[in-house]
């Protein structure tokens, strides 16, 4: 069974692999820093694990991981345009093919080439 997994992008400390919530604080074990939960949410973004991995076994996160498949570059995001439900879908950055999210789930040949926070240049359509 899939258990939701998250990480935080913190503008001050970069992408954190893990965090803990205790007594209304968020703690970053790697750095030893901790912040009150309400303040942390002002400068951090919570990123959700998709439950999927790239061809090298790296975890793919929604609205964060930038993926490459052949010459196509994309990321996984959510859409509420499909029948009124919030559904995962592919958001094309470069290229784009007739390829659905469900096909992506079964095709393990893409690779993570960066993320939107540390590699914003990859979001360019050039």
C-alpha positions as CSV (number, residue, x, y, z in Angstrom):
1,X,0.0,0.0,0.0
2,X,1.2,3.5,-0.9
3,X,1.9,5.7,2.1
4,X,2.1,9.5,1.4
5,X,5.6,10.8,1.6
6,X,6.7,14.5,1.5
7,X,9.7,16.7,1.5
8,X,10.1,20.5,1.9
9,X,11.7,23.0,-0.3
10,X,13.0,25.7,2.0
11,X,14.3,28.9,0.4
12,X,16.9,29.3,3.2
13,X,18.3,25.7,3.2
14,X,17.4,24.2,-0.2
15,X,15.6,20.9,-0.7
16,X,15.4,18.8,2.4
17,X,15.1,15.1,2.1
18,X,13.2,14.7,5.4
19,X,11.6,16.7,8.0
20,X,9.7,16.0,11.2
21,X,6.8,17.7,12.9
22,X,6.8,17.9,16.6
23,X,5.1,20.2,19.1
24,X,3.9,22.5,16.3
25,X,7.5,22.8,14.9
26,X,9.1,21.5,11.8
27,X,12.6,20.1,12.3
28,X,15.3,19.5,9.7
29,X,17.4,16.6,11.0
30,X,20.2,17.1,8.5
31,X,20.9,20.7,9.7
32,X,19.5,20.7,13.2
33,X,17.3,23.7,12.4
34,X,13.7,23.9,13.5
35,X,11.0,26.5,13.0
36,X,7.4,27.0,14.3
37,X,5.1,25.3,11.8
38,X,3.1,28.4,11.0
39,X,6.3,30.4,10.2
40,X,7.9,27.5,8.2
41,X,4.9,27.3,5.9
42,X,5.5,31.0,5.0
43,X,8.9,30.2,3.4
44,X,8.7,26.5,2.7
45,X,6.9,24.5,0.1
46,X,5.6,21.0,0.8
47,X,6.3,18.6,-2.1
48,X,4.5,15.2,-2.4
49,X,6.1,12.0,-3.6
50,X,4.3,10.5,-6.5
51,X,5.0,6.9,-5.5
52,X,7.0,6.5,-8.8
53,X,10.7,6.3,-9.6
54,X,12.8,7.1,-12.6
55,X,14.9,4.4,-14.4
56,X,17.6,4.8,-11.8
57,X,15.3,4.4,-8.8
58,X,15.2,8.1,-7.9
59,X,11.9,9.3,-6.3
60,X,9.7,11.4,-8.5
61,X,7.9,14.3,-6.8
62,X,4.8,16.1,-8.1
63,X,5.3,19.7,-9.2
64,X,9.0,19.5,-8.6
65,X,10.9,16.7,-10.4
66,X,11.8,17.5,-14.0
67,X,11.9,14.4,-16.2
68,X,13.4,13.6,-19.6
69,X,12.1,10.9,-22.0
70,X,14.0,10.9,-25.3
71,X,14.0,14.6,-26.3
72,X,10.8,15.4,-24.3
73,X,11.0,17.2,-21.0
74,X,8.1,17.3,-18.5
75,X,7.0,17.1,-14.9
76,X,4.1,15.4,-13.2
77,X,1.5,17.8,-11.7
78,X,-2.2,17.8,-10.7
79,X,-5.1,18.8,-12.8
80,X,-8.7,19.4,-11.7
81,X,-9.9,19.7,-15.3
82,X,-10.6,16.0,-15.7
83,X,-14.3,15.4,-14.8
84,X,-14.0,17.7,-11.7
85,X,-11.5,15.4,-10.0
86,X,-7.9,16.3,-9.0
87,X,-5.9,13.9,-11.2
88,X,-2.1,13.6,-11.8
89,X,-1.1,14.5,-15.3
90,X,1.9,15.3,-17.5
91,X,2.8,18.9,-17.9
92,X,5.0,19.3,-21.0
93,X,7.9,21.7,-20.9
94,X,9.7,20.7,-24.2
95,X,8.3,18.5,-26.9
96,X,5.1,16.7,-26.0
97,X,3.6,13.6,-27.4
98,X,0.4,11.8,-27.3
99,X,1.2,10.2,-24.0
100,X,-1.0,9.9,-21.0
101,X,-0.2,9.7,-17.3
102,X,-1.4,6.1,-17.1
103,X,1.1,5.2,-19.8
104,X,3.9,7.0,-18.0
105,X,3.2,5.0,-14.8
106,X,4.0,1.7,-16.6
107,X,7.0,3.1,-18.7
108,X,10.0,3.2,-16.4
109,X,12.5,4.6,-19.0
110,X,12.4,8.3,-18.1
111,X,15.0,10.0,-15.9
112,X,15.1,12.9,-13.5
113,X,17.3,15.7,-14.8
114,X,16.6,18.2,-12.0
115,X,13.9,20.0,-10.1
116,X,12.1,23.3,-10.6
117,X,13.6,24.9,-7.6
118,X,17.3,24.1,-8.1
119,X,17.2,24.0,-11.9
120,X,14.8,26.7,-13.1
121,X,16.6,27.0,-16.4
122,X,15.2,23.5,-17.3
123,X,11.7,25.0,-17.3
124,X,12.6,27.2,-20.3
125,X,10.9,26.2,-23.6
126,X,14.1,27.0,-25.6
